[in-house]
Amino acid sequence: MPYIPLSEKLPGITGLLDYRKDTALPIRQLTQILLRGESTLTEGERELIATVVSQGNECKFCTAAHTAAASILLNDDNIAEKVKADIDTAPVSNKMKALLKIGQAAGRNGRLVTEEMVAAAKAEGATDMELHDTVLIAALFSLYNRYVDGLASVTPADPAFYNRLGNILKDKGYLPSENRYAEL
């Protein structure tokens, strides 16, 4: 049961963003830039970063939502699951493995990102912008994870819910829109 009154039709982050639209707008805009804006990382790869950060923070809602979005964007249901199970053996590039490890570390505590991790990512071809955006995605999703769990928002158990949400994120991105969640 959420700690504050939220729309029963909008579980997880959706209800929280709806609750206070003025504070939601700037974080939605930042999320849109980081996950859907111009980047040398694909949208699916950026969703994988959100996934591993959310998993590391034990946020079930965000982990399920971004696992679904990554799977849809990568057109593969297994990659996100394999990344969550073991980054080292997941079927992603070595550069992506290095960035995912940085995201995972930054999601727990920014000081856990080491010079060695950055050097390893750069050795695999990661750019300064990719490093920057990985850490910023990790910081942003740590905020989201704490927001969702800190107010005990509803976390649906039905995997079909997350598939619907993943498709909304793929098709509509992160900016607010009229009837945004009509398909939930």
C-alpha positions, 0 to 999 in steps of 0.5 A, a space after each residue: 500500500 503506497 504511503 501517499 494517495 496515488 492513482 490505483 490505475 498507475 502503479 510504480 513510477 507512473 503514479 508518482 510522476 502523475 502525483 506531482 507533475 511539476 517535479 516529474 517534468 524535469 526528471 522526465 525530460 532528463 530521462 528522455 535525453 539520456 535514454 532516447 536522445 542522440 547517443 552512440 549507445 543504442 536505446 536498448 543498451 541504455 535501457 540495459 544500464 537502467 536495468 542493472 542499476 535498478 536490479 542492483 538497487 533491488 527495485 522490482 518495479 523499475 527492474 521489470 519495466 526496464 528489462 521489458 523495454 530493453 528486450 523490446 528495443 533489442 528485439 531479444 527477450 534473453 539479453 536483459 535476462 542474461 545481463 542481469 544474471 552475469 554481465 561477464 557472460 552476457 551476449 553484449 560487446 566488451 565495451 557494453 560489459 564495461 559500461 554496465 559494470 560502471 553503471 552498476 557500481 555508480 548505482 550503488 555508490 559513485 565512489 565505487 567507480 574506479 580508474 581501472 573500470 574507466 580505463 577498461 571501458 576506454 580500452 574497449 572503445 567507450 567515449 567520454 560521453 558514453 562514460 558520462 551518460 552511463 554514470 548519469 543514467 545510473 544516478 538518475 535511476 538510483 533516484 527513481 528506484 528510491 522514489 518508487 520504493 521509498 513511497 511504497 508504490 504498487 508493483 504489479 506481479 503480472 509480467 504482461 503489465 511490464 510488457 505493455 509499459 515497455 511498449 509505451 516507453 519504446 513508442 512514446 519515450 519518457 515525456 508526458 503526453 495525453 492518455 500516455 498510460 491508456 494501454 496499461 
